[in-house]
Amino acid sequence: MAFGFPRAMKFLALILLVPVLAFAAPKEIPLWPRGAPGEKGNIGPEKDMTKATDNLIAGRPVIRLGNVSEPTMTIYPTAKPGPAVVVFPGGGYTILAMDLEGTEVCEWLNSIGVTAVLLKYRVPKRENMERYAPPLQDAQRALGMVRQRAKELRIDDSKIGVLGFSAGAHLGAALAAQSTKRTYDPIDAADQLNCRPDFLLLIYPGGLVPKDKNELASEIQVTSNSPPAFIVMAQDDPVRPENALLYALAMKKAGAPCELHIYPKGGHGYGLRKSKDPVTTWPTLATAWLQSQTSP
């Protein structure tokens, strides 16, 4: 078939446009149209709290976002329909490691064909509230909103999981345990939808087991209905591998599916960034596990 020059140029432009449409730019969406529950706007402006003395991870700095009072979710779409994973960065419920455990993770999920949603939840701890209480509201709200947009985003609404790091892993486990009832007054149709994750990836989880105890925290309940979980931790993690071990043991006792990987070395807070320690190969195992959970 022969094309005249103008027609050929239009055809070429159409071809070039297809990948742009298929891989749309990430879109940030506010969680609460009239402001988050109980927010007073008195914690100061949202900003990167990183100091020059803070540790580098794999030779690179980390964005430590603080003073978050306007939570959002940012959608990283993929070209093909399929599962989605909502990413909960860690930071001890004080800050959010937004690149190390957020944007970098969403880009990796996209690379393996998974739609990613980055949750920017409220930090730091609010006065007279459990440190995880406002983040749990944000997480419940986000899961409902993702399910509400499943058709629009070409997501399988029965395959929406959570990937959390450190405190974000605690938040994921708390969400899985407390998904039958919203912890805030519902505001729209998204709050009527199921906010239970269909699967969990808990990477170097913290806070599942209180300090100096050997039992799960009261807000982390495990039952036979708990979502399947993939857990990674290093034996030398200062946050204590008991967090991973006891959660996995509770899953076993409840008869809920769980895959646990304990590495001898690796510490804490490495995200996806490679080091000499084998623990940083966890994404390869996680990819295989995700495929087993989300394949037709």
Steps between C-alpha positions, in 0.01 A plus 500: 500500500639840401456811713526860394729708722226666714316171544822317586582762761155456658547122503843537664359740760228248584757223549710724725194600700400144593772437762435842650134412552583150625744624761326806638682719749434437871192682626468632856152499656402652839349243736269730688304758295413702811817438698617200699305408816601704801773697323565843650770622262739581783801278434683726257563472126566166334871472417801274461650454847829352375813642665855503370596257778239239405625167370517430129344179370707327231694825469194711432288734715142434605202736489363505856165673461349643817206706624250325274148625575348474150528131407486392137532195281700510178408250230771347281303328220616218277427418139312177568208414729582303813575527871587807703724555801463790742840600639541614862843662559660466842654755731400408854172694469722810523592557136442321168794362301331620183756398240677202662176329601258684275565631149784254432275213604212618281729519199621145571142374526420661165805325351351160591157592363325603821303821549642680805336749735722701735332599825622820662351457847499733798812535712625564765297363792206718600458600863280272713464244219664168425782566257340279236141631539498782238712290256251214539215734405700605194573138408135394533392796290764431232406133456134596455591768247718261300217245487259774397728584205580140408313503168643837399854384583448154350574338835371162612316604818553155650879540474583822683782453747724702729880523509630662818845574637588523871222713657322474165499122546345550843236717335432230242459235769275733705287566192466126435387450861264798513323505166146399597407847626630846413673684784346828383157618398442398136480793260409349162451181298871406514459448874233237440743277310723226636831637634657161579823438307486183291867430581782653703871549445668597828861607455709534820183559704519695825250538783323168448652384828536755783847548647600245764200281414458184299141536384327697229375850580131522580421689177660224290252214514551193285218263408432232241361783283823704509633582151787286367830656602856519367750608768868593477739587781868474591617319811719796600216755456506730808120521480500129602422209269242386758262737318514277194537168681206542736271635229584202280448261794159656571408457132604134515293438814199671340535303178558814289753477211839656569846501339786609728861580408757569774846598378809487726610859425360818356389729780202728446375757253654394168190520282582378149853635502765235445780423744744214553246332729275234342196651676487759224411226250155478659321663200574190289323277752220755543440508124452123489271510804293784352454303180379202702243718676375691198515257207160405350 
